[in-house]
Amino acid sequence: MTAQRANLTKFAWLSIAAAIATIALKFGAYMLTGSVGLLSDAAESIVNLVAAFVALLALHVASRPPDDDHHYGHSKAEYFSAVVEGLMIFLAAIFILITSVERFLHPRGLENVGVGLGISAIASVVNGTVALTLLRAGRQHNSITLVADGKHLLTDVWTSVGVVVGVLLVAVTKWQRLDPVIAFLVGCNIIWTGWHLIRQSVDGLMDKTIDAERQEAITAVLDRHTSDEVSYHELRTREAGHKVFASSHVLVPGAWSVQRGHDLVEEIEADLLASVPDLDMTIHLEPREDPRSYER
């Protein structure tokens, strides 16, 4: 396990601590008010806790170096974490939708609204702070697990804001059915978040091409090394968690020595790694005069 990747697990522990704290706060707010909207918010925090434990496991596995059975490493483990989180989000959403429909059919008044909303607001501040921390770390280390967890927590913050506004409106208008309506909308929003996470994970498992920004960075380096004698084709890319894999054919004059061709490849690979960290690049050197060099 490399030191850099192992350090990412501290962010998963931070997410676990935040989830435990917000579960306690939000369920406390629900018990005080009886709001099904606040209950739905608390249910999503349970999902956050499970997702954080799954993220911790995924980061441990993804940080392992290549071995005899996994020559390209274990970085794709991060996608399984995001899939599990997406499925857990769906389960939470189903619970929220069923509860909100039941409460809509059998409405009841709210109590201790001010105290309950104050507690919920504190939970939102905790989630928001942790979400921004996870997003920053995930983008810095190119970790889909941390980015997914951060986005989920940030969605939870906006969910909480919507719930708080809804409960306030219930207190002001005395329309009790507004509370389950807000909860139902929260459930629909959570389903959208889960679908987005699962789709992103499936793209990674299916070796989707990397994002346009890094694709252009790789192309720019190869273009800089292109000349009357040197060209390239068949550039292919894919992403596996925090790792980026790419391959390309570089064509040079057949009269070049092996050493000269090797030196060029080493120079290109060094420039690529400097431009795209965590890149695993494979370059196939070919003689430009040979027609077979242009066959797929």
C-alpha positions, -999 to 999 in steps of 0.1 A, spaced: 0 0 0 15 33 -10 17 61 15 -1 86 -7 -31 63 -13 -32 51 23 -35 86 35 -68 90 17 -85 67 42 -84 94 68 -110 113 47 -132 82 48 -129 82 86 -138 119 86 -169 110 66 -178 82 91 -175 106 120 -196 132 103 -223 106 95 -225 94 131 -228 130 143 -255 140 118 -275 109 124 -277 117 161 -285 153 154 -312 147 127 -330 119 146 -330 142 176 -346 169 155 -372 144 142 -380 131 177 -386 167 189 -407 178 159 -423 147 145 -416 160 110 -414 132 84 -393 156 63 -366 156 91 -370 119 93 -362 115 56 -332 137 61 -320 115 90 -325 84 68 -302 98 42 -275 102 69 -277 65 76 -270 59 39 -240 83 43 -227 62 72 -229 29 52 -214 46 22 -185 60 42 -176 25 55 -178 11 20 -156 40 8 -131 32 35 -129 -4 24 -126 6 -13 -98 30 -6 -79 3 13 -83 -21 -17 -76 5 -44 -43 15 -27 -28 -19 -31 0 -22 -56 -1 -45 -87 4 -82 -79 5 -115 -98 -33 -117 -101 -39 -79 -108 -11 -66 -131 -28 -32 -135 -34 -28 -98 -67 -26 -78 -78 10 -85 -111 -1 -100 -123 -10 -65 -133 26 -61 -161 21 -87 -177 -7 -66 -178 17 -37 -198 43 -58 -221 15 -71 -229 4 -35 -235 40 -24 -259 45 -53 -278 14 -44 -280 24 -8 -293 58 -19 -321 40 -38 -331 20 -7 -332 52 14 -353 69 -12 -378 41 -12 -381 44 26 -386 81 23 -412 79 -4 -433 53 14 -431 72 47 -441 105 30 -471 90 13 -483 75 46 -479 108 64 -497 126 35 -527 103 40 -525 106 78 -511 141 86 -502 153 121 -490 185 136 -454 194 144 -439 203 177 -408 222 190 -401 234 154 -376 260 164 -353 237 184 -356 209 158 -347 232 129 -317 246 149 -304 211 155 -309 203 118 -290 234 108 -260 224 129 -260 190 112 -260 207 78 -230 228 87 -211 196 97 -221 179 65 -212 209 43 -177 213 59 -169 176 54 -184 176 19 -161 204 7 -131 187 23 -138 154 6 -144 171 -28 -111 190 -26 -92 158 -16 -110 137 -42 -101 161 -71 -66 165 -58 -59 128 -57 -83 118 -86 -104 96 -63 -139 89 -76 -147 74 -41 -140 107 -23 -156 128 -50 -188 106 -49 -189 107 -11 -184 145 -12 -211 151 -38 -235 129 -18 -229 149 14 -233 181 -5 -266 169 -19 -275 160 17 -268 196 27 -292 210 0 -317 184 10 -316 196 45 -320 232 34 -351 222 15 -365 202 45 -358 231 69 -376 256 46 -405 231 42 -409 227 80 -408 264 85 -436 268 59 -456 242 77 -452 261 109 -463 294 92 -491 281 70 -503 253 93 -508 231 62 -496 198 77 -495 180 44 -468 203 31 -443 183 53 -447 150 35 -448 167 2 -413 181 9 -402 147 21 -415 131 -12 -395 157 -32 -364 149 -11 -369 112 -20 -370 120 -57 -339 141 -55 -321 113 -37 -330 88 -64 -315 112 -90 -283 113 -70 -281 75 -68 -287 71 -105 -259 96 -113 -234 77 -91 -243 43 -105 -240 56 -141 -206 72 -134 -193 39 -119 -206 18 -148 -188 42 -172 -155 35 -153 -161 -3 -152 -167 -2 -189 -134 16 -196 -149 49 -208 -124 73 -224 -109 98 -199 -123 134 -196 -116 159 -224 -92 180 -203 -67 152 -197 -72 138 -231 -62 171 -246 -32 173 -222 -19 139 -235 -25 150 -271 -7 182 -266 24 164 -253 24 140 -283 19 169 -307 50 186 -292 71 156 -302 56 154 -337 80 164 -365 88 155 -401 102 122 -388 80 115 -359 42 110 -358 17 91 -338 -17 74 -341 -40 50 -323 -42 70 -291 -65 52 -266 -73 61 -231 -93 47 -201 -96 55 -164 -96 31 -135 -103 49 -102 -73 72 -95 -52 56 -123 -52 68 -160 -42 43 -187 -32 53 -222 -16 37 -252 -4 50 -286 17 40 -316 47 63 -324 61 61 -359 98 69 -366 121 62 -395 130 26 -398 167 35 -401 167 48 -365 187 28 -340 169 10 -311 187 33 -287 174 65 -305 139 52 -306 140 42 -269 154 76 -259 125 93 -277 99 71 -260 115 77 -226 113 115 -232 77 114 -243 66 93 -213 84 116 -189 66 146 -204 33 128 -203 37 119 -166 46 155 -158 15 167 -175 -9 140 -163 -1 125 -129 -10 89 -122 -7 82 -160 3 47 -170 14 51 -207 23 23 -231 39 34 -264 44 10 -293 73 21 -316 69 14 -353 88 21 -386 69 47 -405 78 31 -439 61 -2 -431 24 -4 -442 17 -28 -413 23 1 -389 -9 17 -400 -31 -14 -396 -53 -16 -366 
